[in-house]
Amino acid sequence: MVKVEGLAGRVAVVTGAGRGIGLEIARALAANGARVAALDLLPPDDEAGILALETDVSDEDAVDAAFNRIEEELGSVSILVLNAGILPLVPLVETSTELWERTLSINLTGAFLSIRRAIPGMRVLGYGRVIGIGAAAGKSGGARSAAYAASKAGLMTLVKSVAAEYAREGITANVVAPALIDTALLGGARELAGRVPVGRLGTAAEVASLVAFLASSEAGYITGEVVDINGGTLID
Ligand SMILES: NC(=O)c1ccc[n+]([C@@H]2O[C@H](COP(=O)([O-])OP(=O)(O)OC[C@H]3O[C@@H](n4cnc5c(N)ncnc54)[C@H](O)[C@@H]3O)[C@@H](O)[C@H]2O)c1
């Protein structure tokens, strides 16, 4: 587990932290001394030092209620990781309007709702770290993933906008853009491992280490950046 500076005692929120990449991020931040809240439809069970809150990130009232509880129980949030996401793999012409809107409402609007709720507290602290989990597909687009790719492109520029607007207030905002990380989200795409230039899938722990660094006090001069973590799958 990566060791970074400046997380001790800080309050961190990780969305979609019930499993996969989000759970590893929550563990990495907690291992570095952060007080972590995990928001998910299915939050994690019995994770030491992690406050698990059942929350649908696309539901404005639910997000507000979760932040109210976090502020009461843990304190003001200074680290926000926007990780909750879904990946429907459907040809574009078969993508229903409902599926398009659901994908955007979780992957993009969900991130917006958490950012909007968290920023005022960060401004009072004069310190914040916002980290969006984008995707290589958010840069390149992708076959059978139009809604997903569009949502991730939106998330990535949303986070850059946070960087532009709040840099002077001690708040940094960056994106991590993974591809082909070995989690349940990949489903049948695991067979693509052989096509990754480094010759294997990435791990959730590798993504978590990168996020922990961006969340640390050592990363204060990095903002508005998209950091790829894809084994060379997309080199741009
Ligand atoms: N695995 C990859 O290769 C890969 C590649 C690029 C980007 N990503 C991104 O990384 C993030 C995590 O992906 P993962 O691979 O760990 O997937 P995952 O499916 O294992 O985890 C996603 C989590 O988000 C939660 N979630 C879904 N909808 C939610 C909602 N409405 N409210 C709250 N939580 C919700 C799920 O319950 C789940 O725990 C996603 O945003 C995904 O798009 C993953």
The ligand as an SDF file (V2000), in Angstrom:
LIG
                    3D

 44 48  0  0  0  0  0  0  0  0999 V2000
  -12.4310   -1.3670  -14.5500 N   0  0  0  0  0  0  0  0  0  0  0  0
  -11.9670   -0.6430  -15.5530 C   0  0  0  0  0  0  0  0  0  0  0  0
  -11.2680   -1.1500  -16.4420 O   0  0  0  0  0  0  0  0  0  0  0  0
  -12.2610    0.8230  -15.6500 C   0  0  0  0  0  0  0  0  0  0  0  0
  -11.7300    1.5230  -16.7510 C   0  0  0  0  0  0  0  0  0  0  0  0
  -11.9840    2.8760  -16.8610 C   0  0  0  0  0  0  0  0  0  0  0  0
  -12.7390    3.5250  -15.8940 C   0  0  0  0  0  0  0  0  0  0  0  0
  -13.2320    2.8310  -14.8540 N   0  0  0  0  0  0  0  0  0  0  0  0
  -14.0540    3.5490  -13.8990 C   0  0  0  0  0  0  0  0  0  0  0  0
  -13.6740    3.2750  -12.5800 O   0  0  0  0  0  0  0  0  0  0  0  0
  -14.8130    3.4090  -11.7330 C   0  0  0  0  0  0  0  0  0  0  0  0
  -14.9180    2.1650  -10.8510 C   0  0  0  0  0  0  0  0  0  0  0  0
  -15.0560    1.0610  -11.7120 O   0  0  0  0  0  0  0  0  0  0  0  0
  -14.8760   -0.4540  -11.2430 P   0  0  0  0  0  0  0  0  0  0  0  0
  -14.1510   -1.1250  -12.3350 O   0  0  0  0  0  0  0  0  0  0  0  0
  -14.3800   -0.5280   -9.8510 O   0  0  0  0  0  0  0  0  0  0  0  0
  -16.4120   -0.9230  -11.3460 O   0  0  0  0  0  0  0  0  0  0  0  0
  -17.3760   -1.7050  -10.3280 P   0  0  0  0  0  0  0  0  0  0  0  0
  -18.6010   -1.9810  -11.1190 O   0  0  0  0  0  0  0  0  0  0  0  0
  -16.6390   -2.8430   -9.6840 O   0  0  0  0  0  0  0  0  0  0  0  0
  -17.6690   -0.6190   -9.1950 O   0  0  0  0  0  0  0  0  0  0  0  0
  -18.5190    0.4630   -9.4300 C   0  0  0  0  0  0  0  0  0  0  0  0
  -19.2260    0.7900   -8.1230 C   0  0  0  0  0  0  0  0  0  0  0  0
  -20.0970    1.9100   -8.3540 O   0  0  0  0  0  0  0  0  0  0  0  0
  -21.2970    1.6480   -7.6500 C   0  0  0  0  0  0  0  0  0  0  0  0
  -22.4220    2.4050   -8.2140 N   0  0  0  0  0  0  0  0  0  0  0  0
  -23.0350    2.2230   -9.4190 C   0  0  0  0  0  0  0  0  0  0  0  0
  -24.0740    3.0600   -9.5260 N   0  0  0  0  0  0  0  0  0  0  0  0
  -24.1140    3.7990   -8.3800 C   0  0  0  0  0  0  0  0  0  0  0  0
  -24.9800    4.8150   -7.9020 C   0  0  0  0  0  0  0  0  0  0  0  0
  -26.0260    5.2460   -8.6210 N   0  0  0  0  0  0  0  0  0  0  0  0
  -24.7290    5.3330   -6.6810 N   0  0  0  0  0  0  0  0  0  0  0  0
  -23.6950    4.8900   -5.9270 C   0  0  0  0  0  0  0  0  0  0  0  0
  -22.8410    3.9270   -6.3280 N   0  0  0  0  0  0  0  0  0  0  0  0
  -23.0640    3.3800   -7.5450 C   0  0  0  0  0  0  0  0  0  0  0  0
  -21.5030    0.1480   -7.7850 C   0  0  0  0  0  0  0  0  0  0  0  0
  -22.4240   -0.3250   -6.8100 O   0  0  0  0  0  0  0  0  0  0  0  0
  -20.0890   -0.3680   -7.6120 C   0  0  0  0  0  0  0  0  0  0  0  0
  -19.7810   -0.6590   -6.2530 O   0  0  0  0  0  0  0  0  0  0  0  0
  -16.0160    3.6240  -12.6310 C   0  0  0  0  0  0  0  0  0  0  0  0
  -16.3400    4.9930  -12.7010 O   0  0  0  0  0  0  0  0  0  0  0  0
  -15.5090    3.1450  -13.9800 C   0  0  0  0  0  0  0  0  0  0  0  0
  -16.1540    3.7690  -15.0550 O   0  0  0  0  0  0  0  0  0  0  0  0
  -13.0250    1.4880  -14.7070 C   0  0  0  0  0  0  0  0  0  0  0  0
  1  2  1  0
  2  3  2  0
  2  4  1  0
  4  5  1  0
  4 44  2  0
  5  6  2  0
  6  7  1  0
  7  8  2  0
  8  9  1  0
  8 44  1  0
  9 10  1  0
  9 42  1  0
 10 11  1  0
 11 12  1  0
 11 40  1  0
 12 13  1  0
 13 14  1  0
 14 15  2  0
 14 16  1  0
 14 17  1  0
 17 18  1  0
 18 19  2  0
 18 20  1  0
 18 21  1  0
 21 22  1  0
 22 23  1  0
 23 24  1  0
 23 38  1  0
 24 25  1  0
 25 26  1  0
 25 36  1  0
 26 27  1  0
 26 35  1  0
 27 28  2  0
 28 29  1  0
 29 30  1  0
 29 35  2  0
 30 31  1  0
 30 32  2  0
 32 33  1  0
 33 34  2  0
 34 35  1  0
 36 37  1  0
 36 38  1  0
 38 39  1  0
 40 41  1  0
 40 42  1  0
 42 43  1  0
M  CHG  2   8   1  16  -1
M  END
$$$$
